[in-house]
Amino acid sequence: MKNMTIKTFITFMFLSLLIMGTVYLTLFLVTPYSSVKKNREYIETESQTLADKCMNLSKAEAERLIHGFASRTGTYTELLEAENYLEREDSMIEEAYPLHFSDQQQEYMLCITRSDDRAQSFRQNIIKSIPTVLIIALILSIIGSRIFSYNMKKPIVRMSRIAERMAEQDFDWYCPDERDDEIGRLAKSLNKLSDELSAALEKLSDKNLYLKNEITLEKERERRRMLFFSGVSHELKTPISVVIGQIEGMRSGIGVYKDRDKYLEKCSNTLNELVSFINEILLVSHIDMGDMDSQEIVKIDSILDEEIAFYDGLITEKNIELEYEVPDNVGFRGNEQLLKKALGNILGNAFKYTPEGGKVSVRLESQKEAENKSGKVNLTITNSPAHIDEQHLLHLFEAFYRADTSNKDGSGLGLYITGMVLEMFGAEYKIENTEDGVKFKVEQI
């Protein structure tokens, strides 16, 4: 049976019948006139007790006791003088006890005639009451099962449905059974369990999303590494082949390579460029491996001062107008060596691609300028007149990408390293065209 109401009804009915049977059994055991045999034994015992009590009492007191005995036991009782008892021949008298009273001289006889009417009436009444009791038990069972179902089944069914929704990871509900009994405690536990599961699943979802993002980022890093090392092999192959060709030519003394001093110098210059290129590759590798990600508060204004001083000769040579607005003691989170490399690349490109008589603006702003403190820092470097085609802007920070394909100077890793450094230190950056120039913006919060 799957219906709790039916189970409850059967349970109540069984308990009612059990209680009714127990009551009837108790009545049969306790009631002295529940059977003819017990009734006769009871009357015999009580008759003897009555005779003993009436002995030596006054006649009036004895008559009161005898009258009460007759009413209690349902017997026919007579008090006869001994002479009259002997003269009377009455076969209905079943018990006779001689009595002497304190206020009478003659002897009396207590005559008792038993009656089984009370025992038979008791049995008949019991039998007649059984259908009524069964009907009452049935009605009480129905009422009890309905009350139980309302108070017990309804919240249990509700919590069962809630548990099914929890199994489907639906926690947008609340169990309203605010009771002080076990059902109420179960409802509170279910609500608490729902809250904890919801919080746990939310954390798990966040962690899964975080892991997915990390996996995506790692795949992107791996893709960039493959592209990077593919570019490295391409960039290394050409100069190495050139150097090998020049050396072989000098060894064989063929044609122009007979001038060994000239081509040894060219080989030396090429190899020095390769050393510089390899150093940049190693720097990229260290950054990518996180070997240089230690951060401290460095004075970015001092770094800018040093890098601007490095390009003084180029500024003078190209007659570049420099607008320099850099306050002192501006803190920036990062590594001083890497920041010098990144800012040097940015300034170098700005001065390199500014034509003669052009203008370069360097502006640094900070919301917190206290010494050894970092706050929101904005660095803007603008060179004009200049322009970058829109198709190149999105690729400038890729390894070995050159917007100007005719320019073979440099390794093609400058802005790539700059982007890696700034990302490592949590800075946002971008290059955009202005009305008459190119602006590079860096912001760290």
matplotlib code that plots the C-alpha trace (Angstrom):
import matplotlib.pyplot as plt

x = [0.0, 1.5, -1.2, -0.3, -4.0, -5.0, -2.1, -3.0, -6.7, -5.7, -3.3, -6.0, -8.6, -6.2, -5.4, -9.1, -9.9, -7.0, -8.1, -11.7, -10.6, -8.4, -11.3, -13.6, -11.0, -10.5, -14.2, -14.5, -11.5, -12.6, -16.4, -17.5, -20.7, -19.2, -20.0, -22.5, -19.7, -17.8, -21.1, -21.9, -18.4, -18.6, -22.0, -20.8, -17.8, -19.7, -22.5, -20.0, -18.4, -21.9, -22.8, -19.5, -20.2, -23.8, -22.9, -23.4, -24.7, -28.0, -30.8, -31.4, -27.7, -27.6, -30.7, -29.0, -26.0, -28.3, -30.3, -27.1, -25.8, -29.0, -28.8, -25.2, -25.3, -28.9, -29.8, -33.0, -32.2, -34.4, -33.9, -36.0, -36.3, -34.8, -38.1, -39.8, -36.9, -37.2, -40.9, -40.5, -39.7, -38.4, -36.1, -35.1, -33.0, -29.4, -27.5, -28.4, -26.3, -27.3, -27.1, -27.3, -28.0, -26.9, -30.4, -32.3, -32.5, -33.7, -31.6, -32.2, -31.3, -29.9, -31.4, -29.9, -31.3, -28.9, -29.9, -28.0, -30.0, -27.3, -24.6, -26.7, -27.8, -24.1, -23.2, -26.1, -25.2, -21.6, -22.7, -25.1, -22.5, -19.9, -21.5, -21.8, -18.2, -17.1, -18.9, -17.4, -14.0, -14.5, -15.6, -12.7, -10.3, -11.6, -11.5, -8.1, -6.6, -7.9, -6.5, -3.2, -3.1, -3.8, -1.2, 1.4, 1.0, 0.5, 3.8, 5.6, 4.3, 5.3, 8.8, 9.0, 8.3, 10.8, 13.4, 12.7, 13.3, 16.5, 17.6, 17.0, 19.2, 16.3, 16.7, 14.2, 11.8, 11.2, 9.5, 6.9, 6.3, 7.3, 6.4, 8.0, 7.7, 9.8, 8.1, 9.1, 12.7, 12.8, 11.5, 14.2, 16.9, 15.6, 15.8, 19.3, 20.4, 19.0, 20.8, 24.1, 23.7, 22.8, 25.9, 28.1, 26.8, 27.3, 30.9, 31.4, 29.9, 32.2, 35.2, 34.2, 33.8, 37.2, 38.7, 37.1, 38.5, 41.9, 41.9, 40.9, 43.7, 46.2, 45.1, 45.5, 49.0, 49.9, 48.8, 50.8, 53.8, 53.6, 53.3, 56.1, 58.6, 57.5, 58.4, 61.6, 62.7, 62.0, 63.7, 66.8, 67.0, 67.8, 70.6, 72.2, 72.1, 73.6, 76.5, 77.1, 77.2, 79.6, 81.9, 81.9, 82.6, 85.5, 86.9, 86.8, 88.0, 85.3, 84.7, 83.9, 84.4, 88.2, 87.9, 87.7, 88.0, 84.9, 82.8, 84.1, 82.8, 79.4, 79.3, 80.2, 77.4, 74.9, 75.9, 75.6, 72.1, 71.4, 72.7, 70.4, 67.5, 68.2, 68.3, 64.8, 63.6, 65.0, 63.3, 60.0, 60.5, 61.2, 58.1, 56.0, 57.3, 56.6, 60.2, 60.1, 56.6, 57.7, 56.1, 57.1, 56.3, 58.7, 58.9, 57.7, 58.7, 62.3, 62.2, 60.6, 63.4, 66.1, 64.5, 63.9, 67.5, 68.6, 66.8, 68.2, 70.4, 67.6, 65.3, 67.9, 68.8, 65.2, 64.3, 61.4, 59.3, 59.0, 56.1, 56.9, 54.5, 55.6, 55.2, 57.7, 57.3, 54.6, 54.3, 53.6, 53.4, 55.8, 59.4, 61.8, 63.9, 60.9, 59.2, 62.3, 62.2, 58.5, 58.5, 61.8, 60.0, 57.1, 59.2, 61.6, 58.7, 57.3, 60.6, 61.5, 58.2, 57.9, 59.1, 61.6, 60.1, 57.3, 56.0, 56.0, 53.9, 54.5, 51.9, 51.7, 48.8, 48.3, 45.6, 48.0, 51.4, 52.7, 56.1, 56.2, 52.5, 50.6, 47.2, 45.5, 48.2, 47.5, 50.4, 49.8, 52.4, 51.4, 53.5, 52.4, 52.2, 51.7, 49.1, 48.7, 46.3, 43.3, 44.1, 47.4, 46.2, 44.8, 48.0, 50.7, 51.2, 51.7, 55.2, 57.2, 54.3, 55.5, 53.1, 55.9, 57.1, 59.9, 61.6, 63.8, 65.3, 64.6, 63.5, 59.7, 59.3, 59.3, 55.6, 55.0, 57.3, 55.7, 52.2, 53.4, 55.0, 52.0, 49.5, 51.7, 51.4, 47.7, 47.8, 45.5, 46.9, 46.0, 47.2, 44.8, 44.9, 44.1, 43.3, 47.0, 48.9, 49.1, 48.4, 49.6, 47.7, 48.6, 46.4, 47.0, 44.5]
y = [0.0, 3.3, 5.6, 6.8, 7.6, 4.0, 2.7, 5.2, 4.1, 0.4, 1.2, 3.2, 0.4, -2.2, -0.2, 0.5, -3.2, -4.0, -1.5, -2.7, -6.4, -5.3, -3.5, -6.5, -8.9, -6.6, -6.5, -10.3, -10.6, -7.9, -8.1, -10.9, -11.7, -11.9, -15.6, -17.9, -19.8, -16.7, -15.2, -18.2, -18.3, -14.6, -14.9, -17.9, -16.0, -12.8, -14.7, -16.2, -12.8, -11.3, -14.0, -13.4, -9.6, -9.9, -12.2, -10.5, -7.3, -5.8, -7.0, -3.6, -3.3, -6.8, -6.1, -3.0, -5.1, -7.9, -5.3, -3.9, -7.3, -8.2, -5.0, -5.6, -9.2, -9.5, -12.4, -13.1, -12.8, -13.6, -13.4, -16.2, -17.3, -20.8, -22.4, -21.0, -22.1, -25.6, -25.7, -24.2, -26.6, -24.3, -26.0, -22.6, -21.6, -22.4, -21.0, -20.7, -19.3, -19.3, -15.9, -14.6, -11.0, -9.0, -7.7, -11.0, -14.2, -16.6, -17.9, -16.7, -18.1, -16.0, -17.6, -16.7, -17.7, -17.1, -15.7, -16.0, -13.2, -10.6, -12.7, -13.5, -9.8, -8.8, -11.2, -10.1, -6.4, -7.1, -8.9, -6.2, -3.5, -5.1, -3.7, -0.2, -0.3, -1.5, 1.4, 3.8, 2.4, 2.7, 6.3, 7.2, 5.4, 7.4, 10.7, 9.9, 8.9, 12.1, 14.3, 12.4, 12.9, 16.6, 17.2, 14.6, 13.5, 17.0, 18.4, 15.1, 15.1, 18.8, 18.0, 15.0, 17.2, 19.7, 16.9, 15.9, 19.5, 19.5, 16.3, 18.3, 21.2, 23.5, 25.5, 28.4, 27.4, 27.6, 25.0, 26.9, 24.3, 26.3, 23.9, 22.9, 19.1, 16.7, 17.8, 21.4, 20.4, 18.4, 21.4, 23.6, 21.0, 20.8, 24.6, 24.7, 21.8, 23.6, 26.8, 24.9, 22.9, 26.0, 27.8, 24.8, 24.5, 28.2, 28.0, 24.9, 26.6, 29.6, 27.3, 25.4, 28.7, 29.8, 26.5, 26.8, 30.3, 29.1, 26.3, 28.7, 31.1, 28.2, 27.0, 30.6, 30.8, 27.5, 28.7, 31.9, 29.9, 27.7, 30.8, 32.5, 29.6, 29.2, 32.8, 32.4, 29.6, 31.7, 34.8, 32.8, 30.8, 33.7, 35.4, 32.1, 31.0, 34.3, 34.0, 30.4, 31.4, 34.2, 32.0, 29.3, 32.0, 33.3, 29.8, 29.1, 32.6, 32.9, 36.3, 39.2, 37.0, 37.3, 40.5, 38.6, 41.6, 43.2, 40.1, 39.1, 42.5, 41.8, 38.3, 39.9, 42.5, 39.8, 37.6, 40.5, 41.1, 37.5, 37.7, 40.7, 38.8, 35.7, 37.8, 39.1, 35.5, 34.5, 37.6, 36.5, 33.0, 34.2, 36.4, 33.6, 31.2, 33.7, 33.9, 37.7, 38.4, 39.7, 43.1, 46.2, 49.8, 51.5, 55.2, 55.2, 58.9, 58.0, 55.3, 57.8, 60.3, 57.8, 56.6, 60.2, 61.0, 57.9, 59.3, 62.9, 62.5, 61.3, 64.1, 66.7, 65.0, 65.0, 68.3, 66.8, 68.9, 67.2, 68.0, 66.3, 66.5, 63.9, 64.6, 63.3, 60.2, 58.4, 54.8, 51.9, 48.2, 46.2, 45.1, 47.9, 46.1, 44.9, 48.3, 50.0, 47.5, 48.1, 51.9, 52.0, 50.2, 52.6, 55.7, 54.3, 53.7, 57.1, 58.9, 56.5, 57.0, 60.7, 62.7, 65.5, 68.6, 66.4, 66.4, 63.8, 64.3, 62.3, 62.9, 61.0, 61.4, 59.8, 60.0, 59.1, 60.7, 59.9, 58.2, 54.4, 54.3, 53.3, 54.5, 54.9, 55.8, 57.0, 57.3, 58.7, 58.9, 60.7, 61.3, 63.4, 63.6, 59.9, 57.3, 53.5, 51.7, 50.3, 46.8, 46.8, 48.2, 44.8, 43.0, 45.3, 43.4, 40.1, 38.5, 39.4, 41.5, 44.5, 47.2, 48.6, 45.6, 47.6, 48.2, 45.3, 46.9, 45.3, 41.8, 42.4, 41.5, 45.0, 45.6, 41.9, 42.1, 45.4, 43.9, 40.8, 43.1, 45.4, 42.4, 40.8, 43.9, 44.3, 47.4, 48.1, 49.4, 50.3, 52.1, 54.3, 56.9, 60.6, 63.4, 64.0, 61.3, 58.0, 57.7, 54.9, 54.7, 52.8, 52.6, 50.8, 50.9]
z = [0.0, -1.1, 0.4, 3.9, 4.7, 4.1, 6.2, 9.0, 8.9, 9.2, 12.0, 13.9, 13.3, 14.6, 17.7, 18.3, 18.1, 20.3, 22.9, 22.7, 23.1, 26.1, 27.7, 27.2, 28.6, 31.6, 32.2, 32.1, 34.5, 36.9, 36.9, 39.4, 37.5, 34.0, 34.0, 35.8, 37.5, 38.7, 39.8, 42.0, 43.4, 44.2, 45.9, 48.0, 49.2, 49.9, 51.7, 54.1, 54.7, 55.3, 57.8, 59.7, 59.8, 61.0, 63.9, 67.3, 65.7, 66.5, 64.3, 62.7, 61.8, 60.4, 58.3, 56.7, 55.8, 54.4, 52.3, 50.9, 50.0, 48.2, 46.1, 45.3, 44.3, 42.9, 45.2, 47.0, 50.8, 53.8, 57.5, 59.2, 62.8, 63.2, 64.1, 61.0, 58.8, 60.0, 59.3, 55.8, 53.1, 50.3, 47.8, 46.3, 49.3, 48.4, 51.2, 54.9, 57.8, 61.5, 63.1, 66.7, 67.4, 70.4, 71.1, 70.4, 72.3, 69.6, 66.7, 63.1, 59.8, 56.9, 53.7, 50.3, 47.0, 44.0, 40.7, 37.3, 35.7, 36.3, 34.7, 31.7, 31.4, 31.5, 28.7, 26.6, 27.0, 26.1, 23.0, 22.0, 22.5, 20.1, 16.9, 18.4, 19.6, 16.2, 14.5, 17.0, 16.3, 12.6, 12.9, 15.2, 12.9, 9.9, 11.8, 13.3, 9.9, 8.4, 11.2, 11.0, 7.2, 7.5, 10.2, 9.2, 5.6, 4.1, 5.3, 4.6, 1.0, 0.7, 1.9, -0.3, -3.3, -2.1, -1.8, -5.4, -6.5, -4.5, -6.4, -9.6, -8.2, -7.8, -4.6, -5.3, -2.5, 1.2, 3.5, 5.5, 8.3, 11.3, 14.1, 17.4, 16.8, 14.7, 11.5, 12.2, 13.0, 9.8, 7.8, 9.4, 8.6, 5.1, 4.6, 6.1, 3.9, 0.9, 1.7, 2.3, -0.9, -2.9, -1.5, -2.2, -5.8, -6.3, -5.1, -7.2, -10.2, -9.7, -9.4, -12.5, -14.4, -13.0, -14.1, -17.6, -17.9, -16.7, -19.2, -22.0, -20.9, -20.8, -24.2, -25.5, -23.8, -25.4, -28.8, -28.3, -27.2, -30.3, -32.5, -30.6, -31.0, -34.6, -35.1, -33.2, -35.4, -38.5, -37.1, -36.1, -39.3, -41.7, -39.8, -38.9, -42.5, -43.6, -41.1, -42.1, -45.8, -45.1, -43.1, -45.8, -48.4, -46.4, -45.8, -49.5, -50.6, -53.1, -54.8, -52.5, -49.4, -50.0, -48.0, -44.7, -42.4, -44.0, -43.7, -40.3, -39.1, -40.7, -39.1, -35.7, -36.1, -37.1, -34.1, -31.7, -33.1, -32.5, -28.9, -28.3, -29.9, -27.8, -24.7, -25.5, -26.1, -22.7, -21.2, -22.7, -21.4, -17.9, -17.9, -19.3, -16.6, -13.9, -12.8, -12.6, -11.3, -7.9, -7.4, -5.3, -5.4, -7.8, -8.7, -12.3, -12.6, -12.1, -14.7, -17.2, -16.4, -17.1, -20.4, -21.6, -20.9, -22.9, -26.0, -25.6, -28.6, -30.9, -29.6, -30.5, -33.8, -35.0, -33.4, -31.6, -29.3, -26.0, -23.7, -20.3, -17.4, -14.9, -11.1, -8.6, -6.3, -8.3, -7.1, -9.5, -8.7, -10.6, -11.2, -11.9, -14.5, -16.5, -16.3, -17.7, -20.6, -21.2, -20.9, -23.0, -25.8, -25.7, -25.7, -28.3, -30.7, -30.0, -30.9, -33.7, -35.6, -35.0, -38.0, -37.8, -36.1, -34.6, -31.1, -28.3, -25.1, -21.9, -19.2, -15.9, -13.4, -10.0, -7.4, -4.6, -4.8, -1.3, -1.3, -1.4, -2.0, -5.1, -6.3, -9.6, -12.2, -15.7, -18.2, -21.7, -24.4, -27.6, -30.7, -33.7, -36.6, -36.9, -37.9, -37.7, -40.0, -38.2, -39.5, -37.6, -34.3, -33.0, -33.9, -32.6, -29.4, -31.1, -31.3, -34.5, -35.9, -37.8, -39.1, -41.2, -43.2, -44.8, -41.5, -40.6, -37.5, -34.1, -33.2, -33.5, -29.7, -28.2, -27.9, -27.3, -24.2, -23.2, -23.2, -21.2, -18.6, -18.2, -18.0, -15.3, -13.1, -13.6, -15.8, -18.7, -21.9, -25.5, -28.6, -30.5, -33.2, -32.4, -34.8, -35.7, -33.9, -32.0, -28.3, -26.0, -22.7, -19.5, -16.4, -13.1, -10.2]

ax = plt.figure().add_subplot(projection="3d")
ax.plot(x, y, z, "-o")
ax.set_aspect("equal")
plt.show()
